[in-house]
Amino acid sequence: METQQEMKDYTPTREGEVKVWFKAAHVSDFPENGGACLKYKDMQIAVFNFSRRNEWYACQNLCPHRMQMVLSRGMIGSKDGEPKVACPFHKKAFSLRTGECLNSEACSITVFPVRIEDGFVHIGFMK
Amino acid sequence: MVRIIVVGNGMVGYKFCEKLRSRSKDVQIVVYGEEPRPAYDRVHLSSYFSGSTADDLLMAPASWYADNDISLHTGELVVGIDRNNKSIKTHTGREDHYDFLVLATGSGAFVPALDGVERNGVFVYRTIEDLIQIQDYARNVNRGAVLGGGLLGLEAAKALVDLGLETHVVEFASRLMPRQIDEAGSTILESKLRALGIFIHTGKNTKTIEGNGKLEGLTFADGTRLDIEMLVISAGIRPRDELAKAAQLDTHPRGGILVNDYLQTSDPSIFAIGEAAVHNNMVYGLVAPGYEMADSVARQLIGDHSKTFTGFDMSTKLKLIGIDVGSFGDPFGELIPCIPIVFKDQRKGIYKRFNISEDGKYLLGGILVGDASNYSLLHQMVINRMPLPENPESLIIGSGSKTDEGGAGIKGLPDTAQICACENISKGDIVQQVTDCGAMTIDDIKKSTKACTGCGGCTPLVNDILKITLESLGHQVKKNLCEHFDFTRQELYDIIKVTEIKSYEKLLDLHGSGDGCEVCKPAVASLLASIWNEPILEQDTIQDTNDRFLANIQRGGTYSVVPRIAGGEITPKKLMVIGQIADRYNLYTKITGGQRIDMFGARVEQLPEIWEALIDAGFESGHAYGKSLRTVKSCVGSAWCRFGVQDSVSFAIRIEERYKGLRAPHKLKGAVSGCIRECAEAQSKDFGIIATEKGWNLYVCGNGGSRPQHAKLLIADVDTETCVKYVDRFLMFYIKTADPLTRTATWLNKMEGGLEYLYDVIVNDSLGIANELEADMEKLIANYHCEWKKVVDDPALRAKFKHFINVDESDPTLEFVDMRGQKTPVDWNK
C-alpha cells in the first residue's frame, strides 16, 4: 500500500532550514527519562525526554532494522555520553544526535530538532 | 608405506590415531571397531541420561577419520590374528595385512557367575547400547539396584537416579569405593548418598538373582533379600584379551595382555594399550594412563623410542551424583611412612585426609570427599614434590579467603606442572596461550590446547590459571553490569537493600554515572522488584517494553495477553470468558507451552479494556511479560489419575499462587508431577517437584530452550512444608546471587562447588542465611499485587496505554493477514 509506505518515509530536517516548528504536546505529557510517539501529518515521530540531562531528542518512530513502529517505546540512555535509544524488539541502539546505529548495523534513523517554548515541545520539519 | 592396524575404537584407540596422525602423514592407519559407532566418551557415559546424545559423546565424528586419512571400519569385529603372515581376519571374513598391530580392545564388564544372572532385567554398564537397553527397561519399573559400589557402580547409580528409579547400591566390601577412599571417607560419602535418596547396602554378598523369568529381587548370603525390578552389574572390568590369547600372545592369569615398558606384547610387532594391557601386574582402568600409552606407542612407530611407559599415577577426581570425590598420590599412606592429617565435618558431609611425609615437608597423597575444590592443586603438589606451607593444616581448613589461598598456590606451581593429564598440557602452555596468543576465555584455551576436553577434571585449575594470568596482564576480570555501574548485580543487590534505595534514578545518582542504558535499566528494575516488590509502573521507563506495557510485544507492535491459569486448571465458565473476550477484540488465540491461553494482536490502547474484562471475571495478570514466575505446570495427579501418588494439581496451584509476581534475574518455570512417570516434565524446569510414595522429590536448575538441561535432584522424599521451605530458600538465593538474565541452570553451572554447594546452602544452611532467605520471600509474597488491577483502577496509569501522545488514534500502520481463520501480523519488512 502506497500510503503505508509514505508513512514510513522520513525527510530529514537540515540544520537551519526548519520551515515548521510543530507544537506537539505539553512537556508534562511526556514521561520523565522516557519517550512517547506523536503524529505529524502522516508521520510518526518518537520524542524523548532526557530529564536527567534536561535535553530533548526526536527521531522517526520506525525502527529500520525490522521496520517496526516502536522506537518511542524503547529505552533511552547513553553510550560514552552519546544519547541513544534502544529498539524494544531486538535492542538495536541508535544515536539520537546523528541517527547512526551504534551496533554497527548498516541502518540509521532520521533525527529531528526539538525546542521547548512556553512549556510545549516543538519539533522542526522542512515542510 | 608402513601399515598399522588398530583393533578397537574406544577412547584410547581413538587417542592413538590422533597422536599418530599428528606426528606422521606417512603411515597407513586402519581401524576396526566392534561397536556400531565411532569412539565415544565412556567417562561421561551417565550424561547420556541427563541430556547428552550419543553424538554429543563422540570423541570425533566419522568424518574426522576420513579427513585424516584413517580408514575406519565400525561394527566389524576382529576374530583372528595370523602372526606368521602378519594379517588379521574379521567376522565378515575380511583379511587385512599389517606391519604393526595395536590392540586397544579395552575391557568388558566383569559379570560374576551368580545364580539367575541370565534373567530379564539384568544389565551391564559399559556401552551406549547398554544404556539404551537400560533406558528402555527402566520405563516400566520403579526400583533398580547396582551391584558394585566402586567408581563405575556409583556412576551407574547416578544413571538410575536420572532415570527416576528408586536406586539401591549393593557392595560386597564393607564400604563404598574401597580402592580409592578409606573407611572414614566412605562413611561420609555414604551418608551424603543416603541423603540424596539412594539406598546403600554394604557388606552384602549377593547369592542369587531371583525372579520368575523377569527379575524380582536379590538374596544375600546373610539370608536377607532386596526387592528390585532391575539390576545393573558393575562389579569391575575384565580386559578383553580373547583375541590375544587365541593368537598365543602372553596374557595374565587374571586377564589382560602382558606388555613391557615399550607396551610390546610377546610379539614385538604387536602392541597393547589401554585397559586391555597389563603392565607390571597392573591394569589401568582410567583414561589418562591409557592416553599416555597411546602416546608412547605412536612415538615409537615413527622412530622415537625415548618415551617408555613406566607406570602411572592413579589419582582421580570425580563428581558422583553431585558429590566430589578425590583420591591422589598415595591415598591410604601405605607406601612410605607418613603422618595423616584428617578433617571431618559430619554435618556438611566433608572429609579430607592428607598424608604428610614424616619430616613434614611434603604431601604424599590424600583423600577428599564432599569438597574436592583443591584437588588439582594438591595433586600437583604431590607430583611436583612442592614443599608444603609451614602449617599444612591450612590446606585443609583454608585460610579465610579461598581465592587468595588458591591463587597463591597456583602462582607457586612451576611452569612445567602438568595441568591437563589427558592432553599433557602444562601450566606454562596455558600461560603462554594467554600472554602470547591472546586467549581471553576458557573456550579459547580449550580450542587451542585441547585442555579440559578429555575428562574435564582440570577445568577449575585452568580457569584459575587463566584468571590469574589475565589479572597479571592488567585485565579486569570483574563482571560489572555495564558502563554506568562499576558493580556486579550482586553488589547492587546489597547496595539497594542495605541503603534502602527504591528508584533507579537515585541509584544512578548515588552509585552510577551517565544516563543508564538498556542493560542496566531493566537489570536494576528487576532488582528493585525482587527486593521491594513495589508496583513496577511507578518507574515505567526503566522497564523493558514488555514490563512497561505489562504485555508481550509481538511482531508488528501489538501485544499479547496471558491471564494466570494456575497449575493449568480452569473452569468452563472462565474458559468461556476468555473465548468471549478474544472474540470481541478479534484476538488470535493459542495454548502456550505452560498450560495457559495466550491472546495475540491487542493494540496498546486496548490492553486496559481487555484486562478490565478479565479482572471482572476473576482473572489476574499471568506475568508472561516479566522476568518472573511464569507457570507451575502440573499433571492431573492422584485426584484423577490411576497412577498418581500425590495431588500434584493442588500442590502446583499452591506453589504458583505463592510465587506469582515474583521477579528474578530471568524467567522462572516450575512443575509438579503426581508420580514418577513425570507427565508435567518437572525435570525441565527451574524447579520441579515429583511425587513419591513418601512425599516429594525436589529437582532444581533445569530448563528447556536452546540448551536444554535436566534439573538435578536437590533432595528426595520431603514432606510438603519442607519442600515449600526449600523452594523459598532456593528461589531467594538465586534471586540474590545470579547475574542478570541468567537462568537457574546456567547459574548452577557457574557456581563454584556446584549442586553440592547449593545443597549445603539450601538444606544444611551452610551460610547461615536460611532464615533471612525465608523472611525475604515472605515479605515479597506479602507484597504481591495484581499489576493489571492497579492499572485498570488508576486513570493516570491507564492513560499511558496509547500509541500517540497528541491524537486519540490507533497506529495506522498495523496490518494483519488471515491464517487458518485467525488474524496474524504481516511479514517482517513489508
Interface residues (C-beta under 8 A of the other chain):
Chain A: M1 Q4 M7 K8 A24 A25 D29 F30 P31 E32 N33 G34 G35 A36 C37 L38 K39 Q44 V47 F50 R52 R53 R66 M67 Q68 M69 V70 R73 G74 M75 I76 G77 S78 K79 D80 G81 P83 K84 A86 P88 F89 K91 A93
Chain B: E483 H484 E505 L508 G514 D515 G516 C517 E518 C520 K521 P522 D540 T541 I542 D544 T545 N546 R548 F549 I553 R555 G556 G557 K800 H803 F804 I805 N806 V807 E809 D811 P812 T813 E815 W828 N829 K830
